[in-house]
Amino acid sequence: MKTYVDYAKKIAETLCSFGNHPVYGGRQAGSRAENAAADFLAGEMKRLGLQDVRKEGFPCDFWEFRGASLRVETPEGALPEIQPYAYASGGTEGEGITAELLYLRRGTEEDYRGVDARGCIVLIDIDMDADWWIDAPVMEAALHGAAAVVSSCSGGYAGHDEDTLNCQDFCGPLSIPSVNISRRDADKLKSLCRQGRVRVTLQVDNEVRPGGRSYNISGKIPGKHPDELIIVGDHYDSHFRGFQDNASAVGMTLSLARWALETAYRPERTLIFILHGAEEWGCMDTRYDWAVGAWNQVNRLHPQWQGKAVAYFNFELPAYQGDSSWYLASSAEFHSWSDRQLDTVDPPKDCYPGGIRRPWWSITPWSDEWSYSLAGIPSFINGFMLKADGSFADFIHTIYHSQYDTADTWNGEVFAFNFSVFTRLIPALDQSPAVPLDFSFRGKHLESTLDEDLLSAAGADLPALRQALQRFTQAGRKAWERAERINEGGLPASEARQLNETLLKAYRLFQDHLVRFTWSEEPIYPHQGLQKNIRLAEEALTRLGEGSPAEAAEALSGIDLNYLAPAFSREVFFRTMNQTLDPAARDRQFWGKGRVVSAVDFFEELRLLKTGRSLDRAAVMIEVKRDGIKEDLRLSLQSEAETLEALALLLEGLEPKG
């Protein structure tokens, strides 16, 4: 075990040596550092002895951040130079931008009232967890003619200490430079702004443009049955050095490949080990700008994997202890099998005194496995992001996407445990002739999300829905039982091929028609988002009837993208919405295309509630849109019932006739 742990750490340390910024690193999409890292990783796969090693390119937008400086002049002389970190936004030319610095709090539309920001550099506070993503205030700043935005994380991220820098993906258009500085530096600048006018010079050596190229690196161990695949992988690009996110995961993938080769493991299915580029960011001016490499791999480079790959195992932060208990996230259909596999797994008490969390934890759009799952390849990922109560792990609020994601965070015991789990799970799945997908578990989960009172009030055909759901769940249970009998030797292994083809086809059909997400990229079924929107619209009407327009506005702000409406201008709100809704933007939506359930616009209603004028008119407008959501829900449930019937019919076709 120690050999593989040490090897993984060495791989991670070497990968972290590739960086575009001399101090902070960064392996951004299509950049020289990312491309050089790809060459290193391809060479390492060949050195290990993997077969058919490929470095396959795909188009992305190019991003390379090489450095930035912010200099302040005061009557007493120059302050120490600040070194910001840039988002995937504009750069500066020549001597940079010299302009007045304005502190405008959170950078909302209200913060610009009475302020002439034209040509100025704007300093704002940003909390991307509690409030909104960085692109909205940057769009607002550009709208008001600002020359650049300097932000500091007031909460949400970068909480390690007062000197923490942060970077996230940037969904805004390429317009003005946007950089992040520490809270300590921001506090100094705010103090100067309170004393009088402050002039600064901002230089940003940041190149963001179309026409880039990133690479996915893969190698394989051929199986006895090459018509089926198991894929194991992660991503190698990064913000900052990215030791945990995600160099240690690269170490995990390569260690698993090395383990399989050195133990002379002979897989039943071909094992493919893959390292993706452009995961953190890969495309300008889109809401879905991350996981671009994984989406390209399974949709453009190797679409033939769809229907052949029985599983994808993904890794993130496998050498970091995120909580006192450990969990495995997976596609719902894999939970029954994996939960049984974990029965005999005992985590080290020093790392995970709380043991293993047994409830199902879903995969999410926040990492590479989502693209594989949507393509019909059921997936797993080591649980790294959430605590037992569903809140973010401390790493996300402190070290995530900061300069402190270094080798100092390495926990060899955590890595060894994750390694031991996946050297058990991958062979166990590989040696199961039938893919152990339990659609009955999925059916029960879907049923638990139905608000039958609300659905009845919306006019949904509940008897038809219940009948379809019951039929789907029963057919799923029988298919699962058949897979179990095959894997236990009670039925011939030769029957597995047809079963697997049908199960994977059913899985893909479910993904296409019943897997959606919210505007915050949280996985849901279509009816869930509509149910929530109706509840919130009803609450807004109730609060308005009680004479509480502020509380009504709070409820409406929870619907779809409307959390931006009270804070930002019409142009920012609709530009952000159109990144998802505009047909012209569909080529830049990747794994997010068509996945948002609802896009109800309450911009005007929220403005009326904010001013306190025409409240009767606002109530009528809300009622009309609420009724529209109810109709959408009725139609959605009808479509869901039809899909469940089709899935049941497909799964029932597995039953022996006569």
Rosetta blueprint (number, residue, H / E / L):
1 M L
2 K H
3 T H
4 Y H
5 V H
6 D H
7 Y H
8 A H
9 K H
10 K H
11 I H
12 A H
13 E H
14 T H
15 L H
16 C H
17 S L
18 F L
19 G L
20 N L
21 H E
22 P L
23 V L
24 Y L
25 G E
26 G L
27 R E
28 Q L
29 A L
30 G L
31 S L
32 R H
33 A H
34 E H
35 N H
36 A H
37 A H
38 A H
39 D H
40 F H
41 L H
42 A H
43 G H
44 E H
45 M H
46 K H
47 R H
48 L H
49 G L
50 L L
51 Q E
52 D E
53 V E
54 R E
55 K E
56 E E
57 G E
58 F E
59 P E
60 C E
61 D E
62 F E
63 W E
64 E E
65 F E
66 R E
67 G E
68 A E
69 S E
70 L E
71 R E
72 V E
73 E E
74 T E
75 P L
76 E L
77 G E
78 A E
79 L L
80 P L
81 E L
82 I E
83 Q L
84 P L
85 Y E
86 A E
87 Y L
88 A L
89 S L
90 G L
91 G L
92 T L
93 E L
94 G L
95 E L
96 G L
97 I E
98 T E
99 A E
100 E E
101 L E
102 L E
103 Y E
104 L L
105 R L
106 R L
107 G L
108 T L
109 E L
110 E H
111 D H
112 Y H
113 R L
114 G L
115 V L
116 D L
117 A L
118 R L
119 G L
120 C L
121 I E
122 V E
123 L E
124 I E
125 D E
126 I E
127 D E
128 M L
129 D L
130 A L
131 D L
132 W L
133 W L
134 I L
135 D H
136 A H
137 P H
138 V H
139 M H
140 E H
141 A H
142 A H
143 L H
144 H L
145 G L
146 A L
147 A L
148 A E
149 V E
150 V E
151 S E
152 S E
153 C E
154 S E
155 G E
156 G L
157 Y L
158 A L
159 G L
160 H L
161 D L
162 E L
163 D L
164 T L
165 L L
166 N L
167 C L
168 Q L
169 D L
170 F L
171 C L
172 G L
173 P L
174 L L
175 S L
176 I L
177 P L
178 S E
179 V E
180 N E
181 I E
182 S L
183 R H
184 R H
185 D H
186 A H
187 D H
188 K H
189 L H
190 K H
191 S H
192 L H
193 C H
194 R H
195 Q H
196 G L
197 R L
198 V L
199 R E
200 V E
201 T E
202 L E
203 Q E
204 V E
205 D E
206 N E
207 E E
208 V E
209 R E
210 P E
211 G E
212 G E
213 R E
214 S E
215 Y E
216 N E
217 I E
218 S E
219 G E
220 K E
221 I E
222 P L
223 G L
224 K L
225 H E
226 P E
227 D E
228 E E
229 L E
230 I E
231 I E
232 V E
233 G E
234 D E
235 H E
236 Y L
237 D L
238 S E
239 H L
240 F L
241 R L
242 G L
243 F H
244 Q H
245 D H
246 N H
247 A H
248 S H
249 A H
250 V H
251 G H
252 M H
253 T H
254 L H
255 S H
256 L H
257 A H
258 R H
259 W H
260 A H
261 L H
262 E H
263 T L
264 A L
265 Y L
266 R L
267 P L
268 E L
269 R E
270 T E
271 L E
272 I E
273 F E
274 I E
275 L E
276 H E
277 G L
278 A L
279 E L
280 E L
281 W L
282 G L
283 C L
284 M L
285 D L
286 T L
287 R L
288 Y L
289 D L
290 W L
291 A L
292 V H
293 G H
294 A H
295 W H
296 N H
297 Q H
298 V H
299 N H
300 R H
301 L H
302 H L
303 P H
304 Q H
305 W H
306 Q L
307 G L
308 K L
309 A E
310 V E
311 A E
312 Y E
313 F E
314 N E
315 F L
316 E L
317 L L
318 P L
319 A L
320 Y L
321 Q L
322 G L
323 D L
324 S L
325 S L
326 W E
327 Y L
328 L E
329 A E
330 S E
331 S L
332 A H
333 E H
334 F H
335 H H
336 S H
337 W H
338 S H
339 D H
340 R H
341 Q H
342 L H
343 D H
344 T H
345 V L
346 D L
347 P L
348 P L
349 K L
350 D L
351 C L
352 Y L
353 P L
354 G L
355 G L
356 I E
357 R L
358 R L
359 P L
360 W L
361 W E
362 S E
363 I L
364 T L
365 P L
366 W L
367 S L
368 D L
369 E H
370 W H
371 S H
372 Y H
373 S H
374 L H
375 A L
376 G L
377 I L
378 P L
379 S E
380 F E
381 I E
382 N E
383 G L
384 F L
385 M L
386 L E
387 K L
388 A L
389 D L
390 G L
391 S L
392 F E
393 A L
394 D H
395 F H
396 I H
397 H H
398 T H
399 I L
400 Y L
401 H L
402 S L
403 Q L
404 Y L
405 D L
406 T L
407 A H
408 D H
409 T H
410 W L
411 N L
412 G H
413 E H
414 V H
415 F H
416 A H
417 F H
418 N H
419 F H
420 S H
421 V H
422 F H
423 T H
424 R H
425 L H
426 I H
427 P H
428 A H
429 L H
430 D H
431 Q L
432 S L
433 P L
434 A L
435 V L
436 P L
437 L L
438 D L
439 F H
440 S H
441 F H
442 R H
443 G H
444 K H
445 H H
446 L H
447 E H
448 S H
449 T L
450 L L
451 D L
452 E H
453 D H
454 L H
455 L H
456 S H
457 A H
458 A L
459 G L
460 A L
461 D L
462 L H
463 P H
464 A H
465 L H
466 R H
467 Q H
468 A H
469 L H
470 Q H
471 R H
472 F H
473 T H
474 Q H
475 A H
476 G H
477 R H
478 K H
479 A H
480 W H
481 E H
482 R H
483 A H
484 E H
485 R H
486 I H
487 N H
488 E L
489 G L
490 G L
491 L L
492 P L
493 A H
494 S H
495 E H
496 A H
497 R H
498 Q H
499 L H
500 N H
501 E H
502 T H
503 L H
504 L H
505 K H
506 A H
507 Y H
508 R H
509 L H
510 F H
511 Q H
512 D H
513 H H
514 L H
515 V L
516 R E
517 F E
518 T L
519 W L
520 S L
521 E L
522 E L
523 P E
524 I E
525 Y L
526 P H
527 H H
528 Q H
529 G H
530 L H
531 Q H
532 K H
533 N H
534 I H
535 R H
536 L H
537 A H
538 E H
539 E H
540 A H
541 L H
542 T H
543 R H
544 L H
545 G H
546 E L
547 G L
548 S L
549 P H
550 A H
551 E H
552 A H
553 A H
554 E H
555 A H
556 L H
557 S L
558 G L
559 I L
560 D L
561 L L
562 N L
563 Y L
564 L L
565 A L
566 P L
567 A L
568 F L
569 S L
570 R H
571 E H
572 V H
573 F H
574 F H
575 R H
576 T H
577 M H
578 N H
579 Q H
580 T H
581 L H
582 D L
583 P H
584 A H
585 A H
586 R H
587 D H
588 R H
589 Q L
590 F H
591 W H
592 G H
593 K L
594 G L
595 R L
596 V E
597 V L
598 S L
599 A L
600 V L
601 D L
602 F L
603 F H
604 E H
605 E H
606 L H
607 R H
608 L H
609 L H
610 K H
611 T H
612 G L
613 R L
614 S L
615 L H
616 D H
617 R H
618 A H
619 A H
620 V H
621 M H
622 I H
623 E H
624 V H
625 K H
626 R H
627 D H
628 G H
629 I H
630 K H
631 E H
632 D H
633 L H
634 R H
635 L H
636 S H
637 L H
638 Q H
639 S H
640 E H
641 A H
642 E H
643 T H
644 L H
645 E H
646 A H
647 L H
648 A H
649 L H
650 L H
651 L H
652 E H
653 G L
654 L L
655 E L
656 P L
657 K L
658 G L
